[in-house]
Amino acid sequence: MTDERAPQKKLSKLATLQRALDQGAGRQVHRLVNSMHPAEVASLLESLPPAQRELVWDLVDPELEGDVLVELNEEVRADLIREMETEELVAATEGLEVDDLADLLADLPETVNQQVLRSMDSQDRERLTAVLGYDADTAGGLMNMDTVSVRPDVTLETVLRYLRMRGEIPERTDSLFVVNRHDRYLGTLNLTRLLTEDPERTVGEVMNAETEAIPPETPASQVANMFQDRDLLSAPVVSPEGRLLGRITVDDVVDVIRDEADHSVMSMAGLDEDADMFAGVVPSARRRGVWLGINLATAFLAAWVVGLFETTIQNIVALAVLMPIVASMGGVAATQTLTLIVRGLALGQVERTNARWLMAKEIAVALLNGLAWATVVGVVAMLWFRNWRIAAVIFAAMVVNLLAAALAGVTVPLVLKRMGIDPAVAGGVVVTTVTDVVGFASLLGLGTLVLL
């Protein structure tokens, strides 16, 4: 019930904000914006054209600016940062968690970065430097170093007294980390067990030594899979030497999952998931133009193949009529297979060990569908042109192209991944080119052999 209402609620806030902006009700806009969660403010800002976005951003309270900047996509964030004064940017970074600050610093001018670092105490500066030492898309880049650790030889009563004296614990803490005197990770102490076990028992007696640590170089996508498979709320990040570095919490993993989903959808069209929907006409056209240019080059290749059979097309017009059917069916089949394989690669379900089985399965599916739908098209062609040879040619061409689509849909993303190229970005263009070329060549080639 809550999930169904959430989009409607967001749309309602956006509509209310738009109405207030149109009426010039600055106080209402200020009150509405600053009563929202920073993530909601970021979402609304991304939903506004540039002129209105700047107006609303000026009404955001200074103490919220840093949290809102962290939630914005990179392009919108960069546009707003360019319009902010140095002092305002430095103030916006105050109070941010180390992992959020690390994400934000990459978009800040170098002069601002230096001032931010100078304004931090030595402990926070060391923490930030440690996080910045890892790639943003790894466990080290995701981790927060604000952890609570305890020794295995102390009693639970001692731990409870320590927490009361501490006064507060980091947000989203579901367990404490158990380390030895050299800060080597040993396991976790769940807060539930801390509160329900005999206070006289030691941490070592009730801790969970089976909680697996995450190396800092682990890719973010793999971290997300670990959280999903093990239903984790948090997990320790531990160096190769066994030293506790920090922790990753489920809110960071949700961001990774959302970003990967956006990347998968947008990359299939050659677009950047961080692109601003309301960006100007020229930059938007430039981004899309590159992809259209690549597609045009592949289209010329398909056109060249068709040109090789110019004489055949001139003598047998029916083949020109049937060409779009072969290309369309092959393209759809290839896209279906490609989507499944790209998703499997992203989830870690497709590896070299099972790729051969998947290829055999997809070829079998393509053969079954190819025979079924090629029969339908062949019957239609027979009734339309009253020529069994034309029907036979279109039948054979469709079967060949659907088999080629299955083969390309499996092999292309695997080869691209091995080459270090994102299959979600380049796979669609490559497999579409393969199906177009194979489809046209098989239809026109068989037509030349059988009909001329």
N, C-alpha and C positions, 0 to 999 in steps of 0.2 A: 504494500500500500504506500509506504514511504517513497520507494523508488519511483512509482508512477507520478507522485505529486511533485517530486523534486524539479523536473524540467519545467513544469507549469509554474512553480514558485519563482524560478529564475526568470522565466519569460515575463511574469507579472512584475518583478522588480525592474527589469529592463524597460517594460512599457511605462511603469510609473516614473522612472528616471527620465525617459524620453519626453514624457508629457511635462514634467517639471522643467526640463531644459527648454522646451518650446515656449513655455509660459514665462521663462526668465525667473523662476522661483529658486534663487540661489540658496536661500536658507533651507528650503525643503531638500534640495539636492545634497547639501552639506550634512544635514541630519540623517538622511537616508544612507549615504555612502559610509559615514563613519559609525553607523550602527551595525554594519555588516562585518563578517569574517574577512580577513585579508584575501583569502582565495576567492571569495565571492566578488570582492572589489576588482580583483585582477580579471576575473571572467567578464565582468561588466565593461571594464576598460577595453578589453579585446573585442567587445561587441559594438564599439562605437566608432564612427568615422573620426579621422585625425583631429579636426577642429573641436568637436565635442569632447573627445578624449582628453585633450589638453585642458579644457575648461574644468572637467571633472577632477583631473589630477591635481589641479591647483587648489581644489577644495578638500583634498585628503589631508587629515591631520598629520603633522610631521612625525609623531610617534608611530604611525602606522605605515609610513612610506617604505621603510626597509622591508617589512614583512610582505607588503604588496609587490614590491619589485622582485622578490624571490619567487613569487607565484606566477609572474608574467612570463609569456614565451619570450625567447631571446630577442626577436626583432622588435617587438613592442617595447620591451625593456630598454633596448639600446636607444630607441627614438626618444623615450622619456629622459634617459640619463643625459643625452646630449643637450637637453634644455635646462638641466639642473646646475646650480652653482656648486662649487667645490665644498663650501661649508655645509650646504644642505645634504650633499652626498655623504660626507663624513658623519653627520648627525644621523642619517638614515641607517648606517651600519651598526650603530650602538645597540647593544642588547640582542643582536642576532646570534643564533647558535653557530658554532664553528663551521659545521658542514654547510649551512646555508650561506654563511659569509664567504666560504671558499667558492661557492657557485657564483656569487655576485661579483667577486673581485675580478673575475675574468672579463667582465664587461665594463669595469670602471677605468677611467684614465689613470696612467701610471702615477701622476702627481697625487691623485686621490688615494691610490693604494698605499703610497708611502706615508701619507698622513694617517690613514687608518691603522697601519702597523705601528706607527709611533704612539698612537693613542691607546694601544692595548698594553696590558700588563705582560710581564715576561712569560707567565704560564700560558696565557691564551695565545700569545705570539708563537710559542713553541708548538702548541696544538695546531694552530692554523698552518704553520710551515709543514708539519707532519702530514696533514690532509692534502695540502697542495702538492706534496711529493708524489702523489698517486694520480693516475688518470681519472678523470671525472666519471668514466663509465666502468669503474671497478669498485670492489668492496671497500678499498681504502679511500676512494673518493666519496663514497656514500656514507661512511661511518661518522658517528659523532663520538668524540672522545670524552664526553661527560658521563662517566660510569661510576658505579659504586662497587668497590671490591672489598672482600673480607678474607680473613685467614681461616684455614680449615681447623685449627686447634682451639678456636674460641667457642664459647657456648652461644646458643641462640639467644639467651637472655642478654649477653654482652652485646650482640648485634642489635637487639631491640633498643637497648639503652643508647647505643651509638647513633641509631637512626633518629631517636627522639632528640638527642643532643644536636644532631645535624639540622633538624627542623624541617627539611624538605628533601625530596629525592627527584632526580631528573624525570621529566614527563615520559609517559609510556614505559615505565620501568615495571616489568613483570617478574624479574629475577635479579639477584645480585651475583656478581662474578667472584668465584673463589680462586685466589692466587696464593702462591707461597711468598716467602720473604724476598725473593728475587723477582717478584711480579710475573712469575710463570703461571700461565692459565692451567687450572686443575678441573674446573667444572662450574656448575651454576647452583645457586640456592634459590628455589622458587619462593616467592613471597607467601604463597598459600601454605607451604610447609613451615616457613618461619613462624607464621601465626598460629598454626594448629599443632605442631609437635611439642614435646616436652621441652621447656626452656633450658633444662639442665643438659640436654644432649648437645654435642658439638656440631659445628658446621660440617665437618668431615663425615659425620655419621649419617647425615640426612641429605647431603648435596647430591646432585645428579652429575656423575662423572662421565655419562654417555653423551652429553650435549656436545655435538660436533662443532668445532670452531671453523671459521671461514678465513682462508688466507687472503691478505689484502689485495693480491693481484687477480683475484677471481672476477671474471666479467660480470657486469651488473645483471645481464640476462640470466646467467647461471644462478646468481644470488636470488633472483625472483623465483626461479624454478624451485630452489631449495626451500624458500619460505612457503611456496604453494604446496609442495609435496609433503612437508613436515608440519604444516599448520603452525608456523612459528609466529610469535609476536615480536621477538627480538633475538639477536644472535651475536655472539662475540666475534670480533675480528682479531686474529692472533698472528704474530709474525712467524716466519719460518723457524726462528729460534724458540718459539713457544711463549713469547712475551705478549701479554694483553695490550692491544693497541686502542681499542674502542668497541663500539657496538653499532649494529644496524637495527633499526626499528621498522615495523611494518608500514608506517606512513611513507618512509623513503622508498620502500619496495612498491607500494601502490603507484607512486610517481613514475617508477621505472616501467611498470606494466602499462600505464597509460601512455607514456612516451613511445613505447614499442608498438602499441596498437596504432597510435597516430602515424608513426613512421611507416608501418606496413600499408596503411590505407593510402597515405599521401604519396609514398614512393612508387606505387603502382602507376601513378599518373605523372611521375617525374617531378613531384613537388616536394618542398621542404616542409616538414611538420611544424617548424617554428616560423613559417611565413605568416605575415600579418594579412588577414583576410581583407582589411580595409586599407592596405598599402596603396600608393599612388598607381596611376595607370602605367606609367613608363617602367618602373621597376617590376611590376607584375607582368607586363608584356615581355620584358627582357628575360625573366625567369622561365616563363612558359615557352618563349621563342626558341630557347636552346633545345628543349625537348622536342619541339615541333620540327626543328632542323634535323635532329638525329632521325626522327621518324621519316622525314622526307627523303633522307639518303637511303633508308631501307626500302621506301616505296619505289624509288628509282630502280633499285635492284630487281624488285618484282616486275616493274614495267619493262625492264630490259629482257627478262625471261619471256614475257608475253610477246615482245617485239620479235623474238626469234621465230615465232610461229605466225607471223603476219599473213603469210600466204594461206595457211590453214584457216585462220579466222575469216579471211575474205571469201573463201570458198564454202565454208560451213558456218553460217551465221549462228546456228543453234548453239555452238560452243561458246560464243561470246555471251549469249543469253544465260547459259548455265554456269559461267565462271564465278559470279558472285556467290552462288550456293556453295560451291566447293570451298572457296576461301573463307566464307562465314562459318561453316560447320567446323572446319579445321581450327579456326581462331578460337571459337568457343571451347572446343575440346581441349586445346592447348592451355587456355587460361584456367580451366577447371583443374587440370593436372598440376600446372605451375603453382596455383594458389595452395593446393594441398601440400606440395613439397616444400614451398617456402615457409608455410606455417610449421611443418614438421621440423625443418631446420632451426627455426626460431625457438621452438620448444625443446630442442635436443632429442627429438624422437627419430630423426632420420640420420643415420650414420653410414659409413662405408659398408659395415657388416650386413645391414638389411636393405641397402639400396638395390641390389640385384633382385631381391624378392619383390620389392615395390615396382621395379621396372617390368617384371614379368606380369604382375597383377594389372598394372595400368595398360599394358599392351593387350592383355586378354579382355579388359573392359572396352578398350578402343575397338578391338576386333568385333566384339559382340554388338556394340552400338553401331559400328560402321556397317556391318552386314544388314542390321535392322533398318537403319535410316537410308542406306544406299538402295535398298530394295524399294522403299517408298518413293525415293526420288527417281529411280529407274522406271518404275511403273508410271509415274506422272509424265516423265520424259517420253515414254512410249506412246501414251495417249495423246500427248501434246504434238510431237513431231512425227508420230507414226513411222518410226524408224528404229528397229531393234538394236542396230549397231550404235546409234547415239545413246540409247538407254544403257547398253553394255559399257560404253566408254565412261559415262557419268557414274555408273555403279562402281566400276573399278577405281576411278580417280578418287571417289569419296572414301573408299576403304583404305586406299594407300595414304591419303592425307590424314585421316584420323589415326592411323598407326604412326605416321610421322609426328603428329601432334603429341601423342603419348610419349614417344621416345624423346622428343625435344623437351616436353614438360618435366621429365625426370632428370635428364642429363644436363640440360643447360644450367639450372640453379646449382647443381652439384659442382659442375666445372667452374662456374663463376665464384662460388664460395672458396674453392681450392685456390683460385687466382687472387683471392682477397678482394673481390668485387661484391657489393651487396646484391644478392639475387632479386630482392624486392624492387630495386631501382632499375636494373638493366634487363632482368629476365623477360619482362613483358615484350619489349621491343624485339629481342632476339627470337623468341618462340613465334611471335607473330610473323616475323620475316621468314622463318623456316616454313611455317604452314602456307604462307602466300606463295613462296617460290615452289615448294613441293606440289602444292595444289594446282597451280597454273601449269607447271611442267608436266605433271602426270596427266591432266585433262587434255592439254593441247598436244602433248607427245603421243598419247594413245590415240587421240583423234587423227593425228597425221598418219599413224601406222594403219589404223583400222578403216578410216573413212575416205582417205585420198587414194 
